Amino acid sequence: MGTLLETMVPVFGLMALGFAAARRGVIDDAGVKGLVLFVFNFSIPSLLLGTMARTEFPTDIEWGFMVAFYASSLITYGLGVGVGRFLFARPLHEQAIFGMGAAFSNIVLMGIPIVLTALGPEAALPMFLIIGFHSATFMPLSVGLIQAGLGSGTSKASQFATISWEILRNPIIVGILVGLAVNWSGVTIWPALDRLLEFLGLAAVPCALFAMGASLASYSLVGEVRPAIVLSLLKLLIHPLLVWIIAVPILGLGGLWVSVAVVMASMPSAVNVYLFGARYDAAPEVAARTVLLTSVCSIFTISIVLTLVGA
């Protein structure tokens, strides 16, 4: 228990500090937005680039853990869509937000610091492999469902080009791809540049957690919360449970890679769920409440998951 507290208290303590700072007006909305942009555009990409460039890839990567993570994620996404359609009678474009709320994990702002803190640096490779395909899987799926629901006149080719460009220009994806290119080419990063990347990367974990807490301060649980409760159960309980079921009993996997997949699946719904809902006017109130509720409840559920995986 002592080790678990040593892991969780700094993580959620930083989030609580960011939340309190935003609520008290110590940092305003512009400051929160600037911090989030710094984390997404500079700090985390630098951390990913440097780590991927230095990582020694094993010859026997357990790709089954990726199957377990993404198969369970797509199943949970489908369950979220089904909840939106059959339980709450929402239109298709809002069903997509329900699916995102159930399956789109906060694997960057919370996943990276928690996994590295709880499971150690050896967990970096499987974690980054999951991150590399995350947006590329769920962004096209969600945008496609939203556009189909809204009856947009934009051609499918145009939609595909737009989504592909958005994914490829994502700084986090760029950081991973450049790091892989440097690693596989055998090029040594100039020491001064490597030091710069290290400085930026060191800021990733504390700034990401502080920014996450500050971002949550603008959300509210006022209003109907039943959809958020159902989606929270799917996200925090069903999603990681499905990962474990597919990985262990079905595929016969085990070890650190499975632990990383289960922990990443136990992360709360990502802030991007709300951003998508607000951008397309698709159940933004459900998205905001789901992000807030899963983030608060994850204090307990993540602690349980870390205990179960032996972190």
VMD Tcl script that draws the C-alpha trace (Angstrom):
set ca {
  {0.00 0.00 0.00}
  {2.86 2.37 0.80}
  {4.37 1.94 -2.66}
  {0.98 2.49 -4.29}
  {0.47 5.70 -2.34}
  {3.94 6.88 -3.31}
  {2.90 6.42 -6.95}
  {-0.64 7.81 -6.85}
  {-0.32 10.76 -4.45}
  {2.14 12.74 -6.64}
  {0.11 11.95 -9.78}
  {-3.29 12.97 -8.49}
  {-1.77 15.60 -6.20}
  {-0.49 17.48 -9.25}
  {-3.92 17.15 -10.90}
  {-5.60 18.47 -7.74}
  {-3.14 21.37 -7.63}
  {-3.96 22.27 -11.24}
  {-7.69 21.95 -10.56}
  {-7.47 24.21 -7.49}
  {-5.31 26.76 -9.29}
  {-7.83 27.06 -12.13}
  {-10.84 27.19 -9.80}
  {-9.20 29.89 -7.65}
  {-8.25 31.94 -10.68}
  {-4.51 31.60 -10.12}
  {-4.31 30.44 -13.74}
  {-6.95 31.60 -16.24}
  {-8.40 29.84 -19.29}
  {-5.74 31.33 -21.56}
  {-3.01 30.06 -19.25}
  {-4.52 26.57 -19.16}
  {-4.80 26.53 -22.95}
  {-1.18 27.66 -23.30}
  {0.04 24.97 -20.90}
  {-1.92 22.27 -22.74}
  {-0.48 23.45 -26.07}
  {3.04 23.38 -24.61}
  {2.53 19.82 -23.35}
  {1.00 18.53 -26.60}
  {3.19 20.42 -29.08}
  {6.60 20.44 -27.38}
  {7.11 18.56 -24.13}
  {5.49 15.18 -24.80}
  {6.67 14.99 -28.46}
  {10.22 15.65 -27.22}
  {9.88 12.94 -24.57}
  {8.57 10.47 -27.15}
  {11.19 11.37 -29.77}
  {14.11 11.02 -27.36}
  {12.82 7.82 -25.80}
  {12.06 6.12 -29.10}
  {15.45 7.16 -30.51}
  {17.29 5.57 -27.57}
  {15.14 2.46 -27.08}
  {16.67 -0.90 -27.93}
  {13.87 -2.81 -29.60}
  {13.57 -6.47 -28.61}
  {13.46 -9.04 -31.39}
  {10.35 -10.68 -29.93}
  {7.75 -7.95 -29.54}
  {4.53 -9.42 -28.16}
  {2.16 -7.99 -30.74}
  {-0.69 -9.90 -29.12}
  {-0.93 -7.20 -26.46}
  {-1.83 -4.72 -29.22}
  {-4.55 -7.08 -30.44}
  {-5.90 -7.29 -26.89}
  {-5.87 -3.53 -26.39}
  {-7.44 -2.52 -29.70}
  {-9.92 -5.38 -29.96}
  {-11.23 -4.54 -26.51}
  {-11.21 -0.82 -27.34}
  {-13.30 -1.34 -30.47}
  {-15.72 -3.61 -28.59}
  {-16.10 -1.00 -25.85}
  {-16.54 1.71 -28.49}
  {-19.35 -0.36 -30.02}
  {-20.95 -0.78 -26.60}
  {-20.84 2.99 -26.12}
  {-22.48 3.54 -29.51}
  {-25.13 0.97 -28.57}
  {-25.78 2.74 -25.26}
  {-26.29 6.01 -27.10}
  {-28.66 4.45 -29.59}
  {-30.74 1.97 -27.60}
  {-30.59 3.29 -24.02}
  {-30.69 7.05 -24.64}
  {-32.10 7.25 -28.21}
  {-29.40 9.63 -29.44}
  {-28.78 10.32 -33.17}
  {-25.78 8.79 -34.95}
  {-23.43 11.78 -34.62}
  {-23.98 11.79 -30.85}
  {-23.58 8.00 -30.67}
  {-20.02 8.52 -31.90}
  {-19.32 10.71 -28.86}
  {-20.79 8.02 -26.62}
  {-18.41 5.54 -28.25}
  {-15.43 7.84 -27.71}
  {-16.42 8.43 -24.09}
  {-16.45 4.68 -23.48}
  {-13.21 3.77 -25.26}
  {-10.98 6.77 -26.05}
  {-8.46 6.68 -23.19}
  {-6.47 9.59 -21.81}
  {-3.23 7.80 -22.63}
  {-1.16 10.97 -23.04}
  {-1.88 13.44 -20.22}
  {-2.48 10.65 -17.67}
  {-1.32 7.41 -19.30}
  {2.31 8.44 -19.84}
  {3.03 9.74 -16.31}
  {1.16 6.93 -14.54}
  {2.66 4.09 -16.59}
  {6.22 5.42 -16.36}
  {5.85 6.10 -12.63}
  {4.16 2.81 -11.73}
  {5.73 0.34 -14.18}
  {9.10 1.94 -14.81}
  {11.06 2.96 -17.93}
  {10.95 -0.58 -19.36}
  {7.22 0.02 -19.93}
  {7.97 2.85 -22.36}
  {8.12 0.75 -25.54}
  {4.74 -1.02 -25.25}
  {3.17 2.23 -24.06}
  {4.45 4.19 -27.06}
  {3.32 1.47 -29.46}
  {-0.21 1.83 -28.11}
  {-0.04 5.62 -28.35}
  {1.18 5.47 -31.94}
  {-2.01 3.82 -33.19}
  {-4.54 5.35 -30.82}
  {-5.51 8.54 -32.66}
  {-5.12 6.81 -36.03}
  {-7.75 4.28 -34.95}
  {-10.42 6.34 -33.23}
  {-10.24 9.74 -34.93}
  {-11.18 8.47 -38.42}
  {-13.85 6.16 -36.97}
  {-15.44 8.94 -34.91}
  {-15.28 11.61 -37.59}
  {-16.76 9.19 -40.12}
  {-19.72 8.39 -37.85}
  {-20.24 12.06 -37.01}
  {-20.18 13.12 -40.65}
  {-22.55 10.29 -41.59}
  {-24.91 11.34 -38.82}
  {-24.82 15.00 -39.80}
  {-25.32 14.15 -43.46}
  {-22.34 16.23 -44.53}
  {-22.02 16.83 -48.24}
  {-18.25 16.47 -48.10}
  {-17.00 13.57 -50.22}
  {-15.48 10.52 -48.53}
  {-12.19 11.13 -50.33}
  {-12.04 14.67 -48.95}
  {-12.89 13.45 -45.45}
  {-10.20 10.77 -45.65}
  {-7.59 13.30 -46.81}
  {-8.50 15.72 -44.01}
  {-8.37 13.06 -41.31}
  {-5.09 11.63 -42.62}
  {-3.50 15.08 -42.64}
  {-4.70 15.81 -39.10}
  {-3.17 12.55 -37.87}
  {0.15 12.99 -39.67}
  {0.57 16.59 -38.45}
  {-0.18 15.61 -34.84}
  {3.02 16.55 -32.92}
  {2.80 13.42 -30.77}
  {2.65 11.16 -33.82}
  {5.48 13.17 -35.42}
  {7.61 12.72 -32.30}
  {7.13 8.95 -32.38}
  {7.83 8.67 -36.12}
  {10.96 10.85 -35.99}
  {12.24 8.92 -32.97}
  {11.72 5.64 -34.79}
  {13.48 6.99 -37.89}
  {16.49 8.08 -35.83}
  {16.58 4.74 -34.04}
  {16.42 2.60 -37.16}
  {18.86 4.77 -39.12}
  {21.54 4.43 -36.47}
  {22.09 8.21 -36.40}
  {23.35 9.68 -33.13}
  {21.52 12.79 -31.96}
  {23.79 15.83 -31.55}
  {24.50 16.02 -27.77}
  {23.28 19.61 -27.44}
  {20.01 18.75 -29.20}
  {19.68 15.58 -27.14}
  {20.05 17.69 -23.98}
  {17.36 20.08 -25.24}
  {14.99 17.18 -25.85}
  {15.78 15.89 -22.38}
  {14.93 19.26 -20.79}
  {11.62 19.44 -22.65}
  {10.84 15.81 -21.84}
  {11.43 16.30 -18.12}
  {8.60 18.84 -18.10}
  {6.14 16.43 -19.74}
  {4.93 14.49 -16.70}
  {4.35 17.33 -14.18}
  {3.01 19.77 -16.77}
  {0.68 17.16 -18.29}
  {-0.85 16.29 -14.92}
  {-1.19 19.93 -13.85}
  {-2.79 20.81 -17.22}
  {-5.19 17.87 -16.94}
  {-6.38 19.00 -13.51}
  {-6.72 22.61 -14.64}
  {-8.70 21.56 -17.72}
  {-11.20 19.62 -15.57}
  {-11.98 22.76 -13.56}
  {-14.14 24.12 -16.39}
  {-16.41 21.05 -16.53}
  {-19.56 20.49 -14.51}
  {-21.75 17.58 -13.41}
  {-24.82 19.80 -13.24}
  {-27.69 18.34 -15.30}
  {-28.47 14.81 -16.44}
  {-25.61 12.53 -15.45}
  {-27.04 9.09 -16.30}
  {-25.23 8.84 -19.67}
  {-21.94 9.85 -18.01}
  {-22.40 7.21 -15.30}
  {-23.04 4.43 -17.84}
  {-20.10 5.51 -20.02}
  {-17.86 5.75 -16.95}
  {-18.67 2.14 -16.06}
  {-17.78 1.07 -19.61}
  {-14.54 3.09 -19.60}
  {-13.16 2.32 -16.16}
  {-14.42 -1.23 -15.61}
  {-15.41 -2.98 -18.84}
  {-12.58 -1.67 -21.03}
  {-9.62 -2.86 -18.88}
  {-11.46 -6.08 -18.02}
  {-11.90 -6.89 -21.72}
  {-8.19 -6.23 -22.35}
  {-7.27 -8.72 -19.64}
  {-9.77 -11.33 -20.86}
  {-8.51 -11.16 -24.46}
  {-4.83 -11.03 -23.47}
  {-4.66 -13.67 -20.75}
  {-7.38 -16.35 -20.99}
  {-7.85 -16.08 -24.77}
  {-4.36 -15.29 -26.14}
  {-2.37 -16.75 -23.23}
  {-0.19 -13.66 -22.80}
  {1.38 -12.33 -19.64}
  {4.09 -10.12 -18.21}
  {4.83 -6.42 -18.44}
  {3.33 -5.86 -21.91}
  {-0.09 -7.08 -20.78}
  {0.16 -4.96 -17.63}
  {0.82 -1.87 -19.76}
  {-2.19 -2.62 -21.98}
  {-4.52 -3.12 -19.00}
  {-3.30 0.02 -17.22}
  {-3.60 2.12 -20.39}
  {-7.17 0.86 -20.87}
  {-8.01 1.85 -17.29}
  {-7.27 5.51 -17.99}
  {-10.27 7.90 -17.92}
  {-11.88 9.35 -21.03}
  {-9.59 11.78 -22.85}
  {-10.19 15.52 -23.04}
  {-10.42 15.00 -26.82}
  {-13.85 13.42 -26.26}
  {-15.16 16.79 -25.09}
  {-13.28 18.66 -27.81}
  {-14.93 16.48 -30.47}
  {-18.34 16.92 -28.87}
  {-17.95 20.69 -28.72}
  {-16.53 20.99 -32.22}
  {-19.35 19.06 -33.88}
  {-22.08 20.05 -31.38}
  {-22.57 16.36 -30.65}
  {-23.61 15.73 -27.03}
  {-20.96 18.09 -25.60}
  {-22.63 18.02 -22.16}
  {-22.39 14.21 -22.04}
  {-18.76 14.37 -23.15}
  {-17.81 16.96 -20.50}
  {-19.49 15.07 -17.66}
  {-17.96 11.78 -18.78}
  {-14.45 13.24 -18.86}
  {-14.92 14.77 -15.41}
  {-16.57 11.73 -13.82}
  {-14.10 9.18 -15.20}
  {-11.16 11.36 -14.16}
  {-12.40 11.66 -10.58}
  {-13.37 7.98 -10.24}
  {-10.11 6.84 -11.82}
  {-8.32 7.83 -8.63}
  {-9.77 4.65 -7.13}
  {-10.07 2.39 -10.17}
  {-6.51 2.96 -11.39}
  {-5.22 2.24 -7.89}
  {-7.08 -1.08 -7.94}
  {-5.79 -1.95 -11.42}
  {-2.18 -1.14 -10.46}
  {-2.53 -3.38 -7.43}
  {-3.95 -6.24 -9.49}
  {-1.17 -6.07 -12.10}
  {1.46 -5.97 -9.35}
  {2.76 -2.49 -10.11}
}
mol new
graphics top color blue
foreach p $ca { graphics top sphere $p radius 0.5 }
foreach p [lrange $ca 0 end-1] q [lrange $ca 1 end] { graphics top cylinder $p $q radius 0.2 }
display resetview
